[in-house]
């Protein structure tokens, strides 16, 4: 048996964790990145990397962060994943779930439609309309990149003059303005790590300010989720279609809200505060799906 891992860096921490979990089960890991792929139409192999015929030689495929790329590169990568899935390959996470989750607006619409609590959010291309929404949202908002992670580019704005200048600049460069009401949550939030239909680990991310990303210096603290929070996290993953995901939850004054989810999450910080081996959980889930 062989499991493929598409990753930018096979020596990164999460990749080495996956490698260890795979080898402990006497399975061969095959690492490669997107730029090494060849896709073919009307002749075979339909997808390969080096000497590996992907649909023939690999039993499943794990996608790690796709990374930056041109619009053409990203669309090609996603279309190739879709084709492999149509050919019967197990892909974790499925390409449709990646597309849904990477677009914050798209993900939130699915969650709202299924009754999952989310923050009030406005999205527009117009800086004039964005300023109207700024007032609608209580003049205390977080503006985020539509595509992005780890809190990079997210900014809290509570001054109308600053808002007008920031919105105009983003609009000038043809950016989409994604405004989300600020939810008071102290200096911590919750990251729930969902594998399959269960939360395998969770933590509070405790920071010195409102940004609570571990990559920006927040400290992980182990927690046991309430049944309600577990249900929210699992349902969030289910709605988007993710099989392995990190769900970010804020505990606001009116109850918990899901602010976003990550279809290709890292777990180094979380692993430091849990006894369960998260990479083992991921590989065991994949093997159970292959046996089903």
C-alpha positions in Angstrom: 0.0 0.0 0.0 1.1 3.5 -0.8 -0.3 6.9 0.4 0.5 10.1 -1.5 1.1 13.3 0.3 1.1 16.5 -1.8 3.0 19.2 0.1 5.2 22.1 -0.5 7.8 20.8 2.0 8.1 17.1 2.8 10.4 18.0 5.7 7.9 20.3 7.3 6.7 19.4 10.8 3.3 18.1 9.8 4.7 16.2 6.8 7.2 14.4 9.1 4.4 13.5 11.5 2.4 12.0 8.7 5.5 10.2 7.4 6.0 8.6 10.8 2.4 7.6 11.2 2.3 6.0 7.7 5.6 4.1 8.2 4.5 2.8 11.6 1.8 0.9 9.7 4.3 -0.5 7.2 2.8 1.6 4.4 5.0 3.6 1.9 4.6 7.4 1.8 5.1 9.1 -1.5 5.8 12.8 -1.2 5.6 15.3 -4.1 4.5 18.9 -4.8 2.0 20.3 -7.3 4.7 21.5 -9.7 5.9 18.0 -10.3 2.6 16.7 -11.5 1.8 15.8 -15.1 -1.8 15.4 -16.2 -2.8 13.8 -19.5 -5.9 13.6 -21.7 -6.6 10.8 -24.2 -3.5 8.9 -23.2 -2.1 7.4 -20.0 -1.2 7.8 -17.2 -3.9 10.4 -16.6 -1.8 11.8 -13.8 1.7 11.0 -12.7 4.7 12.3 -10.8 8.2 10.9 -11.7 7.6 7.2 -12.2 4.4 7.1 -10.1 1.2 6.5 -11.9 -1.0 8.3 -9.3 -4.4 6.5 -9.8 -2.8 3.1 -10.3 0.0 3.2 -7.7 -1.5 5.3 -4.8 -4.3 4.1 -2.6 -5.2 7.6 -1.4 -4.0 11.1 -1.6 -3.5 13.6 1.3 -3.5 17.3 0.3 -1.4 19.7 2.4 -1.5 23.4 1.8 -1.7 24.2 -1.9 0.3 27.4 -1.5 0.5 30.4 -3.7 0.0 30.3 -7.4 -1.4 32.1 -10.4 -5.1 31.7 -11.1 -4.2 29.3 -13.9 -2.1 27.2 -11.5 -4.7 27.0 -8.8 -7.5 26.1 -11.2 -5.4 23.4 -12.8 -4.5 21.9 -9.4 -8.1 21.8 -8.3 -9.3 20.4 -11.6 -6.7 17.6 -11.4 -7.9 16.7 -7.9 -11.5 16.7 -9.1 -10.5 14.3 -12.0 -8.7 12.0 -9.6 -11.7 11.9 -7.3 -14.0 11.1 -10.3 -11.7 8.2 -11.1 -12.3 6.8 -7.7 -9.3 8.0 -5.7 -9.8 8.9 -2.0 -8.6 12.4 -1.5 -8.3 14.0 1.9 -9.6 16.7 1.8 -12.0 16.3 -1.1 -11.4 19.1 -3.7 -14.9 20.5 -3.4 -14.4 21.0 0.4 -11.1 22.8 -0.3 -12.8 25.2 -2.7 -15.6 25.9 -0.3 -13.4 26.5 2.8 -10.7 28.6 1.2 -13.3 31.2 0.2 -14.4 32.7 3.5 -17.6 34.1 2.0 -18.6 30.9 0.4 -17.9 28.9 3.6 -19.9 31.2 5.7 -22.9 31.1 3.4 -23.1 27.3 3.6 -22.8 27.4 7.4 -25.5 30.0 7.8 -27.8 28.1 5.6 -27.4 25.0 7.8 -28.1 26.9 11.0 -24.5 27.1 12.3 -23.9 30.4 14.2 -21.6 32.8 12.4 -20.8 36.5 12.7 -22.6 39.1 10.8 -20.5 39.6 7.6 -20.6 41.9 4.6 -18.8 41.5 1.3 -18.6 44.0 -1.5 -16.2 45.3 -4.2 -17.3 48.9 -3.6 -15.5 51.0 -1.0 -18.5 53.3 -0.7 -20.8 50.3 0.0 -18.2 48.9 2.4 -18.4 52.1 4.4 -22.1 51.8 4.7 -21.6 48.2 6.0 -19.0 49.4 8.4 -21.8 51.5 10.1 -24.3 48.6 9.8 -21.9 46.3 11.7 -21.5 48.7 14.6 -18.3 50.6 13.5 -16.1 47.9 15.0 -15.1 45.3 12.4 -12.4 42.9 11.3 -11.5 43.3 7.6 -9.9 40.1 6.2 -8.5 38.9 2.9 -11.2 36.8 1.2 -8.5 34.1 0.7 -6.0 33.7 3.4 -5.1 32.1 6.7 -3.1 32.4 9.9 -4.5 35.9 10.6 -2.2 37.5 8.0 -3.8 40.6 6.6 -6.7 40.7 9.1 -7.1 44.1 10.7 -9.5 45.5 13.3 -11.0 48.9 12.4 -13.2 51.1 14.6 -12.4 54.6 13.2 -14.6 55.7 10.2 -11.8 57.7 8.7 -9.4 54.8 8.8 -12.1 52.6 7.4 -12.7 54.9 4.5 -9.0 55.0 3.6 -8.4 51.3 4.0 -11.5 50.4 2.0 -10.6 52.8 -0.8 -7.1 51.4 -1.0 -8.3 47.7 -1.2 -10.9 48.7 -3.8 -8.3 50.5 -5.9 -6.2 47.3 -6.2 -9.4 45.3 -7.2 -9.6 43.5 -3.9 -12.8 42.2 -2.4 -13.8 43.9 0.9 -14.7 41.2 3.5 -16.0 42.9 6.7 -17.0 40.9 9.8 -18.4 42.3 13.0 -16.0 42.2 15.9 -17.0 39.6 18.4 -15.7 40.4 21.9 -13.9 37.3 23.0 -11.2 38.4 25.4 -7.8 37.2 24.2 -8.6 33.6 23.3 -10.6 31.4 20.9 -11.1 27.7 20.3 -9.5 25.5 17.6 -11.3 22.2 17.3 -9.6 19.6 15.2 -12.1 17.4 13.4 -11.2 14.0 11.8 -14.1 12.2 10.2 -17.1 12.8 12.4 -15.4 13.5 15.7 -13.2 16.1 17.4 -9.9 14.4 18.2 -8.4 17.4 20.0 -9.1 20.9 20.9 -7.4 23.9 22.5 -7.8 27.5 23.6 -5.4 29.7 21.7 -4.5 32.4 24.3 -2.9 35.6 23.0 -2.1 39.1 24.2 -4.6 40.7 21.8 -7.6 39.8 19.7 -5.5 37.8 17.1 -5.3 34.3 18.4 -3.3 32.4 15.8 -0.6 30.2 17.2 1.6 31.2 14.2 1.4 34.8 15.5 2.4 33.9 19.0 -0.7 32.7 20.8 -0.2 30.0 23.4 -2.1 26.7 23.1 -4.0 25.4 26.1 -5.7 22.1 26.2 -9.5 22.0 26.8 -12.3 19.5 26.8 -15.1 20.8 24.6 -18.7 20.8 25.7 -21.1 18.6 23.8 -22.6 21.7 22.2 -19.2 23.0 20.9 -18.3 19.5 19.7 -21.5 19.3 17.7 -20.9 22.7 16.2 -17.4 21.8 15.1 -18.4 18.4 13.6 -21.4 19.9 11.8 -19.2 22.7 10.4 -16.9 20.1 8.9 -19.8 18.1 7.6 -21.5 21.0 5.9 -18.3 22.0 4.1 -17.4 18.4 3.3 -14.0 18.4 5.1 -12.8 15.1 6.5 -9.9 16.7 8.3 -10.2 20.3 9.4 -9.5 22.9 12.0 -12.6 24.8 13.1 -12.2 28.2 14.7 -14.9 29.2 17.2 -15.3 32.4 19.2 -17.1 32.4 22.5 -19.0 35.6 22.2 -21.4 37.4 24.6 -24.3 35.9 22.7 -22.9 32.4 22.4 -20.3 30.6 20.2 -19.8 31.5 16.6 -17.8 29.8 13.9 -15.5 32.4 12.2 -13.8 30.1 9.7 -12.3 26.7 9.1 -9.1 25.4 7.6 -9.3 22.5 5.1 -5.5 22.0 5.3 -4.7 22.7 8.9 -1.5 22.4 10.8 -1.5 20.9 14.3 1.9 21.5 15.8 0.6 23.8 18.5 -2.4 21.5 19.2 -0.2 18.4 19.4 1.9 20.0 22.2 -1.2 20.0 24.5 -2.8 16.7 23.7 -1.6 13.1 24.4 -3.4 11.7 21.3 -1.2 11.5 18.2 -3.1 13.6 15.6 -1.2 12.2 12.6 -2.1 8.7 13.8 -5.8 9.8 14.0 -5.6 11.1 10.4 -4.0 8.0 8.9 -6.3 5.6 10.8 -9.3 7.5 9.4 -7.9 7.2 5.9 -7.4 3.5 6.3 -10.9 3.0 7.7 -12.3 4.8 4.6 -10.2 2.6 2.3 -11.6 -0.5 4.1 -15.2 0.7 3.9 
